């Protein structure tokens, strides 16, 4: 089987960044980042959306002018009318390609080709075939899937004429709740949160009673404390047929991250060199790749392990 070089993507910004920082991040991506596709849109909290929706047009135009494919991502937890209205408005964008992160989006996307996001939980072949029958042509796999299951999903996807994407960098989304952990951590309710999540550009670290960091919180989302890093697994991902590698944006130098993954994909940079560069980012938490290797997700499996 011939191995096709996967494309490189930036997933949507999951955190509540200042609107200007959000816009400037995408402008820099347009000018400097060697990625093929960029996802934009509010996927966590509909209350945040008004800060960014007004910037969609100029961000999209800047990215398209730079040769990037732009995909709009929908909300991942649809509970209230305001949530449904946001999903409907994104899906109604004329000529836009849409990534659905919740089943509610499928109602508005029926009859249209679309993508499925990682928060949709497309874990198995039957789910993939069912989604493909409704118009999905691209699926981003959940981060919990081990490499063996991902390979099986890729084989099934080829039969269904669907391409598969996998996250390879960034904190991993693990769960969603109707309640806002971020607000409760500061003694506030979801309705009166005062957007306290904007104080944590990469999520709020959650510790055990003993003070050991264990998870991260992003509004209603629970994330891994550690940062997924599959730079060493890029050749294996390409060999199994993964068509796109997703980098999840954080406040670190994401252009440098993209250049390292692009260099490994293109064979211009050795994995060891790229790993050293990524280690030099000095993130606030360690790297992990455990899920891919069928181990605890927070663990880091080295080549010799």
KAVEN-V733218 format. One line per field, one symbol per residue. burial: b if it has 16 or more other C-alpha atoms within 10 Angstrom, else e. A space follows every 50 residues. Layout:
# KAVEN-V733218
burial=???
This chain:
# KAVEN-V733218
burial=eeeebbbbbbbbbbbbbebeebbebbbebbeebbbbbbbbbbbbbbebbe ebeeeeeebbebbeebebbbbbbbbbbbeeeebbebbbebbeeeeebbbb bbebbbebbeeeebbbbbbbbbbebeebbebbebbbbbbbbbbbbbbebb bebbbbbeebebbbbbbbbbbbbeebeeebbbbeeeeeebeebeeebbeb bbbbbbeeeeeeeebbbbbbbbbbbbbbbbbbbbbebbbbbbbbbbbbbb eeebbbbbbbbbbbbeeebebeebbeebeeeeeeeebbbbbbbeeebbbb beeee
